[in-house]
């Protein structure tokens, strides 16, 4: 018994370690206490079903054959029922009562605790009202057909399991395809490089939008500050101070005059508070993701360029290598792993996961056929010569893979700016709690579905005693038996259809056709060469900035494929000049004027050229002046209202300054044929 508890607690401790580690990546422990407590608890309970399912099946098999060897983690049936009922009803209460309140409370921007709690309750009344209508209808039906405690419990379980099953099927349809495909893409560094460049271009646009929104929000905050300063008897000043404390101080100080139609009423300040929180979170998320992609792209490029390294060392950009013998051994081992072994490991893991996906899809499509048995999970688990240890390992691996496929979809899903899990502890509280609610809803459906695949489900005959989870769910058979048998049994077959759709990328095309691009997954996008080139231009701009910060001088050549290749020179002269920080997305494309051309030489002796050079360098430039001149007019039209009807005066001031810098030099403005 002591050994049994040791193994069981060790498995649970591993689950807890994984949960805390994942939370440390996506969430911050500096958030309000209710966020890490609720999220870690919910994730842990959801992950613990991996241990419970293997323990339940192995313990049940031993009860059927009491003379066989006892499993490592064996529990009696009453104990397993306590575990399952505790997990199930705890997650049900959390999912339908506690977590919705915490979700709404986390995004409520009222300044007082009582107001936030009251608003969270009011916002959930609609949800509870709809639930009450459905619940009342079910109670009326039960009252007519015969009202008992068992039928009520069965109705609740049936409704919750059906909703969870709908969610599970959609997530598995994505995850079973995407997990092996994601691993296979990681084994192709050239493809990964292109995908990263595409992500960089997309993330750069998102970062621009976040900066514009933050700038406009800070102008309203500055307006509120000016109203408070002008009126010594202004009310709600303490709330204004709270709002100001949430703003980036350096950026707020740069704004000289406020803008916006606002007053100091409590509700207006609450709305402004919400806007400030959202704007600051958006800029942090966008910047973190941008920096993450840049860092990964630098690493990929360094590895690709080091394939032919004669000294078996990866020449990392902006990283100083040590010369001691121990470091040399580490660098060689790192080179062997990164250049030769890592991609092979990704391919092997992708093939293994692909095989598991095929087994799962086949089993989903055939588990209802028991004569003969076609489900591979059913055939493997019931092999008579399997030892208890091997049986538990097979169940652990199988359930773990299904769990990863389902939960990975939750971590990759993005819905507007409402829901998105961002690494580097930048996920907002609402997204973290919402993800907890989704994984909690998957506990019963995931377990129920795996038992169906393994031949231990409710709808299939099996030897007695059944698994303990079966007894918890058996109350579903007391109500709506026709619906239960035909829906919960046949509906999982749709996983096959959804996997085919995702395999052919029809899901993304469908979303684009019906303008549902806001409901996307953050991995596996299709991208064009133009988008890749746009990302390459941004990437090379980042390299310029980092090399300047490192005190390196850079010379550029523009190839015929318009990619910019930097080379470090010993001289301090820079032939390439750049300009202007964040309108680069409008000036990345090049045409025949730029193909095969060296950047024009700058006469540093000319006073006008010296002033131009100084101005440009002060602007922390990122793209060629020649390409910029050809696109500035288009940028002006876009800012004038075609795409940005709410552009502020500072946007036009930035563009006017850039145009003035171009026009001040005949080489850039006139030679390119674009008089602005």
N, C-alpha and C positions, 0 to 999 in steps of 0.2 A: 504493500500500500504506500509506503514511503517513496519507493522508486516511482510508482505511478504518479504521485503528486509532484515529484521533482520534475519529471518529463513534461507533465501538463503545464506546470508553472513556468518552466523554461520556454515552452512554446509561446505562452502568453507574454512573457517578457520580451521575446523576440518581436512579437507583434507590436508591443508598446514602444520598443526601440525604433522600429520602422516608422511608426506613426509620429513620434516626437521628431525624428530626423526629417521626415517630409514636411511637418509643420514648420520646422526651423528654416526650411527653404522658402516656403510660400507665405508663412505668417510670422508675425513678430510677437514676442513675449511682452513687449512694451504696450501692447494694446490693452484696453480695459479687461479686467480679470475674467469677465464672463465669456469673452471671445476664445482665448486659448483653452479654458476649461471645457466649454461646450464642444468645441471643435475636436480637441484631442480625445475627449470621452466618446463622442460620436464616431470618429474614425476608428478608434480602438475597438469598440463594440462591433463595428461593421467588418473589421479585419479578423476579429476573433472567430468568425464563423468558419474560417478555414480550419482551425483547430477543432471546433465543435463537430463539424461534419465528419471529419476523419475519425474522431473519437466515437461518435454515434454509430457509424457504420461498422467499425471494427469491434466495438462492444456488442452490437447486435449480432454480428456474425459469431462471436464467441458464445453468446447466449444460445444460439441455435445449435452450436457444437461445443458443449461444455467440456468435452474431453480434449479439446485442442489446446495449444499453448495460449496463455493469456496475453493480450496485447500490452504494449508498453504503457498506454494510457487507457485503462479500463475503468468504467464507472457503471454502477448499477442503473437500472432503468429509472427508478425514482429520482436519483441524482441528476440524470440527464434531462428528465422532464423539468426539474427545477431550473437547470441552466437554460434550457430552451425557452421556457415561459418567462424567465427573468429577462433574457435578451430581447425576446419578441415584444413583450408589453412595455418594456422600458423604451425601446426605440419607437414604438407606436405613439406613446404619450409624448415623447420628445419631438417626433416628426410632425404631429398634427396639432400640438398645443404649445409647446415651449419654444421650439425653434422659429416658427412664424413670428411670434412676438419679438424674439431677439433680433430677427432679420430687420423688421420694421424699426425697432428701437435703435438699431445701429446706424440707420440712415436718417433718423429724425434729428433735425438741427435745432430744436428748441434749446433754450439756455437753462431751463429748469428741469430737474429730474421728473417732477410730477407731470409737467406738460409733455415730456417725451414719452413717458409711460402711457398717459391717457391717449395721446395721438396714436401710439402703436396699437392700443386696444381698438380704437375707432377704425383704424385702417384695416384691421383684421376682421371687423364685424361682417364685412361683405363675404369674406371667405367662410366664416363660421355660419353666416346665414344660408349660403348655398349648401354647405354641408348639412345644416339642420333640415333643409327641405328634403334632401336625399335621404337623410336618416329618418325623418318623419314618414316618408313614403314607405321605407323598408319596414318600419315599426307597424304601420297600418297593415301592410301585407302579412306580417308575422301575426298580428292580432287576429286577422281573418283565418289564417291557416293553422294557428295554434302557437301561443306565445309561451316560450320557455327561456330560461337563462342561456341554455346551450344554443338555441337558434339565434339569439341576439349576438352572442360571441361569434358564432359561425358567420353571420352576416357581416360583422365588422372585419373579420379576417378575410372573407371573400372579397369585399370591396377594396380593402387595402392591398391584398395580394394581386388583384386585377390591375390596379393603377401601377403598382410596382412592376408587374410583368410587362406592361406596355413600355415603361421606361427602360427596363432591362433589355428588351428585344431591340429597341432602337440603338442603345449603346453597344450591345454585342455586335449588331450589324456593322457598326463602324470599327470597333476595336479588334474583332477577329481578322479583319483585313489590314487594318492600319499598323498593328504591332509588328507583324513580320515585314511589311513593306517599309516601315520606318527604319527597322534594323538593316534591311537590305540597302536602303538609300545611304545610311551612314557608312556602309562598306565601300561606297563610291565617292571618293573625296572630290573628284572633279564635279560630279553632280551636286554634291553638298556645297561646293564653292558657289556654283551658280544659284542654288536655292538661297544661300546666305546673302548673296548680292541682291537678289530679288527682295528678300525680307528687309534688307537695309534700305532700299528705295522706298518700300511701303512704310517702314517704321519712321523714316525721315519725314514723310508727309504727315504721319500721325503726330510726330513731335512738333512740326510746324503748327498744326492745328491747335495742339495743346498750348503752345506758347502764345498764340494769338488770343485764345480764350482767357488765359491767365492775365495777359496784358489788359484786355478789356475789363476783366473783373477787378483788377487792381485800380483801374481808373475810377470805377464806381466806389471802391473803398476810399480812395483819396478824396472823392467828392463828399463822402460821409464825414471824413476827418475835417474837411473844410467847413462843413455845416456845424459841426461841434465847436470848432474854434471860433466861428462867427457868432454863436449864440451861447453865452455863458450860462443860461438857464435851461439848456437843452436837456431833455430826459433820455433815459436809456444809455447814458454815456458808458456805463460799465459794460454793457453788451458790445458797444463799439470797440472797446479795448480788447475784448475777447476775440472779436473778428480780426482786428489788426494783429493780434498775437499769432494768428494762424497764417498770416501772409509772409512771404519771403521778404525780410526787411530790406535787403540790398536792392531788390527790384522795385519795391514800393517807394523807396527814397528817390529813385530816378524819375518818377512821374511828378511833374511840376504842377499840373492842373488836373482836377478830376472831371469826369464826364458822367452823364446819366441823369435820369429823372427819378429821384429817390428822396424819401423823407426819413425821419428818425422814429417812425412808428415801430412798435414791437414786431409786428408781422413782417414788415419790410426788412427789418434787421435779421429776422429768422431766415427769410428767403436768401438774403445776401450771405448769411453765414453758411447756408447749404451750398451756395454757388462757390464760395471761397474754398470750402472743403473739397468739393468735387474738382475744381480747377487745379488745386495744389496736388491732389492725388493723381490726377490725369497727367500732369507734367512729370511727376516723379516716376510713374509707371512707364511713360513713353521714353524718358531719359534712361531708365534702367535697362529697358529692352533694347534701346538703341546701342548703349554701351556694351551690352552683352553680345549683340550680333557683331559689332565691330571687333571685339576681343576674339570671338570665335573665328571670324574671318581672317584676322591676322595669324592666328594659330594654324588654320588650314593652309594658308599661303606659305607659311614658313615650312610646314611639313612637306608640301608639294615641291618646294624649291630645294629641299634637302635630300631628295631621293638619290641624287648623284653625288652626295657629299663624300669626298675621299677619306675624311677622318671619322666618319660614322658619328657625327654630332649634328643635331638640329640647330641651325643658326636662328635662334629666336629673335624676333624684332624687339628692340628696346629692352633687352635683358642681357646683363653682363654675365658671362660664363666664368667660372672659377677654374684654376689651373692645377689644383691639387689632385693627387692620384685617386682619392676616393670619389671626388666629383667626376673625374674622367670616367670611372667605371659606371657611375650613375648615368652619365650622358650617353654612353654607348648602349646601356640597357634600355634607356628611354628611346634611343634611335631605333633599335631593333623592334621594340614594341610598337612604336608609332608607325614605322615605315612598313614592317613586314607582318607582324602578328595581329595587330588590332583589327585590321580590315578582315583578315581570315576569321577571327573570332566573331565579328559581327555577321559574317556570311553564315557561319555554322549555327549561330544562335537564331538567325533569321529562318534558316531551313528547319530547325527544330520547332520554332514557334509556328511556322507555316504548316508543319505536319500536325501539330496540336489543333490548329484552326480547322484543317481538313477533317480531322477526327471529330471535332465538335460539330461542324456543319453537317457531316454525314449522320452523326448520332441524333442531331436535332430533327433531321428529315425522316429518320427511320425508327425512333424509339418506341412509337406506338405499335410497331409490328413485333409481336412476341412469338410468332410461329411461322418461320423460324426467327430467332433473335438476330437483329441486324445492327443494333446499336453497339459500337465498338467499346464504349465505356462499360456497357452491360456485360459484354463478353469478357473483357479483361478483369473486371472486379470480381466476377464469379468464377474465375479459374480455380479449380480445386487444389492445385499444387502451390498456390501463393502462400508464403509465410505471412504472419500478422504484420511484421515490420515492413515487408515489401508492399503489402496491401495499403498500409497507412501512408507510405511514401508516394504510391501511385495516386491516392486520393488527394494528398496534400499538393502534389504538383498539378494535378488536373484542376482542382478548385482554385488554387493560386492563379493559374493561368486565366481561368474564366474571370476571376476577380480583377486581375490586372487589365484585361481587355475592357471590362465594364467601367472600372474606375479611371482608366487612362482617358476614356472619352470625356469624362467629367472635367479632367484637368486640361484637356485641349479645346474644350468648347468655349466659344465667345458669343455673347449676346449684347449687341450695342456696346455701351460703356457700363451696362448694368452689371454684367457678370463676366469676370475673367480672373483666373488665378495666375498671378505674376510672380516669378521667382525673385530671389534677393529680398524676401520679406516685404514685398510691396503690394501684396493682395489686400484689398480692403475688407473690412469686417463683414459686410453684407455678402460678398462672394464666398468667403470662408464658411459662414454659417449656412448659406444656401447649398454649398457643396456637401456639408454635413447632412442636411436634410435629404439630399438626393441619394447619398450612399446608404443612409439609414433605411430609406424606402426599398433598397435593393436586397436587404438581408434575407427576408422570407422568400421573395421570388427567385433569388439566386440559388438558395438552398433547395427550394421546391423543384426548380428546373434541373439541377444536377441529380437529384434523386430520381426524376423521371428518366434522365439519360442513363442512369446506372441500374434501372429496373427495380428501384425501391420506392417508386412514387405511389400516390393514392390511386391512380387509375389503372394500375397493373397488378395482377395477382402475384403474391409473393408468400414466402413461408412465414409462419408466425414464430416469434413475435416480430412485428414491423419495427422500423427504426423509431426512436423516441420522437423525432420531429414529426413523423407521420401522425402520431397521436395528438400533437398540438394542433395540426392543421385538419384533423379528421372532422372537426365540427363543421367544416365547410360543406360536408356531404349532407348535413341535416337540412340545409336550405338551398334552393335553386340548384338542385343536383344536375339538372339538364345543362344549365349554363356552365356550371363548374366543370363537368366532364368534357364538354365540347369546346369551350373557350380556352380554359387553362391547359388543356391537353393539346389541342390542335394549333392554337395561336403561335406557340414557339416555332412552328415550321416556317413562319415568316422571316426568321433569321436568315434562312437560305436566300430568300428573295432580296433582303436588304444587303447581304454580303455581296451578291452579284451586282447590285446597283453601285455600291461603294468601290468594288473592284474596277468597274468601268468608269468611275468618276462621274456617274450620272447624277449623283446627289448635288454636286456643285453646279452642274449645268441647270438642274431644276431650280435651284435657289436663284441663279442669275436670271433665268427666264421670267420668274415670277417676282423679281426684285426683292428677294429675301436674303440678300448678301449679308445682312446684319446677323443672321443665324449661321455662323460659319465655325469650322474647326481651324485652329491656328497652325496645323501642320498639313503637308501634302498638297500644297497649291500647285497649279500649273502656271508656268511663267514663260514669257517670250524673250527673245534675244534683246529687244529694245529695253525691256525692264531690267534685264541683267546688266546691260551697258550703263543704264542710269545708275544702278547700284554701284557699278565699278567706279564711275566718276566720283560718287560720294565717298567711296572707300579710299580712293587715292587722295581725296581732299583731307580725309582724316589722317592719312599717312604724312601729308605735308605738315599738318599742325603738330603731330607728335614729333616729327623730325625737327621742327623749329624749337619745340620745347626741349628736345634733347641736345640742341646746339649743333645739329647736323645741317649741311647745305645740300640742296636737292636740285638736280637738273632734270628736265622733262623732255621726252620726245613723244610726238603724237603719231601712232602707227596708223596704217590704212584701215584697221578695224576700229579706229577711234578709241582704243584703249590706251590709257596713259601709263607709261612705264617709268618709274623713278630710278635714278641712279645717283649714288652718293659721290660727290666730288670733293676733292681736297680744297678747292678754292672756295671763297666765301661769296662769290657772285652768284645770284640766282637769275636765271634767264626767264623763268616762269613767274608771272605775277598773277595774283588772284584777287578777287574782290568780293566783299559783301557776304554776310554770314549765312542767311537762311532762306534766300529765294532761289537757291541753286536748282531746285526741282524744275524751274522753268527755263533753265539755260543749259541743260545737260546735253541735249541733242546737238550733234554737229552735222555739217553738210559738206559740200565739195570744197568750200573755202578752207575748211580745217583739215581735210584729209591729206596726209602726207606732208604737212607743213610744219616747220619748226616754229616755235613761238617767236614773235618779232623781238629783235634786240632793242633794249632800252638805252637811249643815250643818257647816261647819268650826269653828263656835264650841263645839259640844258636845264634852265631853272624851272621851266614848266614841267619837264620830265621828272625833275627831282621832287617837285611838289606832288605830282601825280603818284610817283613811286611811294613817297612817304604816306600819302593818304591811303593808297591801296594797302600798304603793309599794315597800317593802323586798323584797317577794316577786317583783318584776319581772313583773307580771301580764300576761296576754295575751288573756283573754276576759272577757265581761261577767259581773259578779257575779250579775245576775238569771238569766242562762242557766245559770250554774254551780250556783246553788241548786237548780235543777230537775233536775240530773243527778248531784248528789253522792251521793244514795242509791244510784242505779244503779252508780256507780263503786265504792261501798263493797261492794256485793254481788259485783261482779266481782273485786275484790281479795280478798274473803273466801274465794275458792276456786273460783268458777264458771269463771273463765278463768285465774286466776293462783294455782294451788294452792301455789306455792312462794314466795309473797310474803314479804318480810322485814319485820322490825319497823320499819325506817326508812320503808318504803312506807306502813304504817299511820300512823306518826307524821306524815308529810307530809299525809295525807288528814285526820287528826284536826285538825291545825292549820288546814287549809283550812275544815273544817266549823265550827270554833270562830270563825273570822273571819266566816263567813256568819251564824251564829247570834247574833253580838254586835250585829247591827244588825237592828231590826225591818223596815227597808225591804227588805232583801234576803232575809232568812229567812222572815219571817212574811207580808209582803205577797204574796209569790209563792205562798203556800199550801203551803209545804214545810217543816214543822218537822222538823229533822234530829235 
